[in-house]
Amino acid sequence: MDPERAKDIRARIKERKEQRRKTRAKGFVTKRRRQNLKEWVTFQRQRFNFEETRKKKMQERDKAIKERCGPNKSSNSMGEEEVVRLCKLYQNHVARLEEDLYDIDYDVRFKDMKINELRLELDEMRGRLKHTGLPWWGARELIEWIEPEVEPLARRNYATPAETKILTTLGFFRSGSFQWMLGTVSGTSQPSCSRIIAEVSSTLQGHANEMIRFPASVDERNIVSNAFYQVAGLPNVIGIVDGSHVLIKAPTDHGGVYINRKQRHSINVQIICNHQDKITDIVAKYPGSSHDSFIMRNSAICHRFQRGEFGNNVLIGDSGYFRAPYLAIPFSRRAALSVEQQLFNTALTKTRSKVERCIGLWKCRFRSMHKSGGDLCYEPAKVCKLITASVVLHNYCVNFGIPLLDEDEHQLELIIHGLAEDELD
């Protein structure tokens, strides 16, 4: 990439960091703080309502006692038998009240014990779900989605529960850790952990056609193109294409073809995204030495564009791709550019930043796909399946509004910046 593009990207990144610093200095209210403030206000309102209700009940109780018992009786005018009868009557009343008090205290202690047990279960569940990279409620929704498909069919003892399988796989996608380390967390052996990851990944891959869909109908394409037009004024854009490398260990066969331009073994993944950071098409089967334009020319989506399935709609990409009626790339700065060409390059660069954010979200949530998670120690064919499964999870999170964790929000800009730096090299 030319130096002017690099300078522009660095300037935009510096401007974003400066804006974030200023907003923090002004006391910017984050989503987390806003949620905590709402919870506190709700609690205070409930507490006030509880105090008012308690006062009303005390007044009603005092009124009922006065009506039932009547005024205080004087014992000066009573005979001995009447005093004895009255004492027995009060003694019976006190005995019944003590019985009721004991029953109430027992119920309170029992309910407190149940509440503490539920709190412990909730804390344990949140702790178990913390390593998945998803909010605990988002992880629960994901478990409910695919749990029926991975539930053990055999009715034998010690079968691995579906929840354990899903949490183990999410932990792997989150960190890319070794299987024996994941086994210590989930309580399974390394061979069992390997089978679990393969089973759940295959299940997720089976949902690829459902979760990874390119806009085919005219209405869907119009929605996407209108959204992209609002970004920088480029018309008829229905997707942004880019390549991203997922690092792997050196394969035993034909290891040289997997070496990318940075002398690392990888899989070159072609990704097309829409305006909602959702991945609408993926090609995960080519080694790291494959050029982005080669992957695009041999992809199914390219053949569909060549057949005219999408009318006058186009994709946009960077200068690593070829120029075609259905693929717009920036004009080369090696020659003098007209004003129109410069404006087009500026608009394309602004629109194309969407794909960098999309890839950043995907790799930030699932660090096994990012270089910070280390090299994936699997054969290339299995790595391609894992990549597709992680994209299915990414799109599921986008569809159902599952946000990044707070710790990932702080790392997102760094990861996007790293992706931009990789393009410059």
Residue pairs with C-beta under 8 A, 6 or more apart in sequence:
1 318
1 319
1 423
1 424
2 333
2 334
4 333
5 333
5 349
5 424
6 424
8 349
9 420
9 424
12 353
13 413
13 417
13 420
16 413
17 413
20 413
29 37
31 403
32 406
73 86
75 83
75 86
78 86
125 136
126 136
128 167
129 136
129 139
129 140
129 167
130 136
131 167
131 170
131 171
131 174
131 175
131 185
132 139
132 167
132 170
132 171
132 174
133 170
133 173
133 174
133 365
133 366
133 367
133 405
133 408
134 142
134 170
134 365
134 397
134 402
134 405
135 402
135 403
135 405
138 397
138 400
138 402
138 403
139 167
139 170
141 400
141 402
142 166
142 170
142 393
142 396
142 402
143 162
143 163
143 166
143 167
145 396
146 166
146 200
146 203
146 204
146 207
147 162
147 163
147 166
148 162
149 203
149 206
150 162
150 165
150 166
150 199
150 200
150 203
151 162
152 159
152 160
152 161
152 162
160 188
160 192
160 196
164 186
164 187
164 188
164 196
165 196
165 199
165 200
166 200
167 186
168 182
168 183
168 185
168 186
168 188
168 193
168 196
168 197
168 200
169 196
169 197
169 200
169 201
170 393
171 177
171 182
171 185
171 186
172 179
172 182
172 197
172 368
173 366
173 368
173 369
173 386
173 389
173 390
173 393
174 365
174 366
174 367
174 368
175 367
175 368
175 373
176 367
176 368
176 369
176 373
176 374
176 376
178 377
179 190
179 193
179 194
179 197
180 190
180 193
182 188
182 193
183 189
183 190
183 192
183 193
186 193
186 196
188 196
197 386
198 382
200 389
201 385
201 386
201 389
202 385
202 389
204 388
204 389
204 392
204 393
205 385
205 388
205 389
205 392
207 392
208 388
208 391
208 392
211 391
211 392
211 395
211 396
211 399
212 279
212 280
212 281
212 282
212 388
212 391
212 392
212 395
213 280
214 239
214 272
214 280
214 281
214 301
215 221
215 223
215 224
215 238
215 239
215 274
215 280
216 309
218 311
221 238
221 310
221 311
221 313
224 237
224 238
224 239
224 274
224 275
225 235
225 236
225 237
225 238
225 313
227 274
227 275
227 276
228 234
228 237
228 238
228 275
228 351
228 354
229 235
229 237
231 275
231 350
231 351
231 354
232 346
232 347
232 348
232 350
232 351
233 347
234 316
234 328
234 347
234 348
234 351
236 312
236 313
236 314
237 313
237 314
237 315
237 316
237 328
237 351
238 274
238 310
238 313
238 314
238 315
239 272
239 273
239 274
239 280
239 281
239 315
239 316
240 272
240 273
240 315
240 316
240 317
240 351
240 352
240 354
240 355
240 358
241 270
241 271
241 272
241 296
241 315
241 316
241 317
241 321
241 327
241 355
242 270
242 271
242 292
242 317
242 318
242 352
242 355
242 356
242 359
243 268
243 269
243 270
243 271
243 292
243 295
243 320
244 268
244 269
244 271
244 359
244 363
244 419
245 260
245 264
245 266
245 267
245 268
245 269
245 288
245 422
246 266
246 267
246 269
246 284
246 369
246 376
246 383
246 387
247 264
247 265
247 266
247 371
247 374
247 375
247 376
248 258
248 265
248 266
248 267
248 375
248 376
248 377
248 378
248 380
248 383
249 265
249 375
249 376
249 377
249 378
250 258
250 265
251 258
251 265
251 379
251 380
254 287
255 265
256 289
257 287
257 288
257 289
258 265
258 266
258 267
258 287
258 288
258 289
258 380
259 265
259 288
259 289
260 266
260 268
260 288
260 289
261 425
262 422
262 425
264 288
265 288
265 375
266 287
266 288
267 284
267 285
267 286
267 287
267 288
267 380
267 383
267 384
267 387
268 286
268 287
268 288
268 289
268 290
268 292
268 295
269 282
269 283
269 284
269 387
270 281
270 282
270 283
270 284
270 286
270 292
270 295
270 296
270 299
271 279
271 281
271 282
271 355
271 358
271 359
271 362
271 391
272 279
272 280
272 281
272 282
272 301
272 315
272 355
273 279
273 280
273 354
273 355
273 358
273 359
274 280
275 354
276 398
277 354
277 357
277 358
277 361
277 398
278 358
278 395
278 398
278 399
279 358
279 362
279 391
279 394
279 395
281 299
281 301
282 387
282 388
282 391
283 295
283 299
283 300
283 301
284 384
284 387
284 388
284 391
285 384
286 294
286 295
287 380
291 320
292 317
292 320
292 321
293 320
293 321
293 322
296 302
296 317
296 321
296 322
296 327
297 322
304 310
305 315
305 324
305 326
305 327
306 326
310 326
313 326
314 325
314 326
314 327
314 328
315 326
315 327
315 328
316 327
316 328
316 329
316 348
316 351
316 352
317 327
317 328
317 329
317 352
318 329
318 330
318 352
318 423
319 329
319 330
319 332
321 327
321 329
322 329
323 329
328 348
329 348
330 344
330 345
330 348
330 349
331 337
331 341
331 344
331 345
333 345
337 345
356 416
356 419
356 420
357 416
359 419
360 412
360 415
360 416
360 419
361 394
361 404
361 412
362 369
362 390
362 391
362 394
363 369
363 370
363 415
363 419
364 370
364 404
364 408
364 411
364 412
364 415
365 394
365 397
365 404
365 408
366 390
366 393
366 394
367 373
368 376
368 386
368 390
369 387
369 390
370 415
371 418
372 415
376 383
376 386
378 386
396 402
404 412
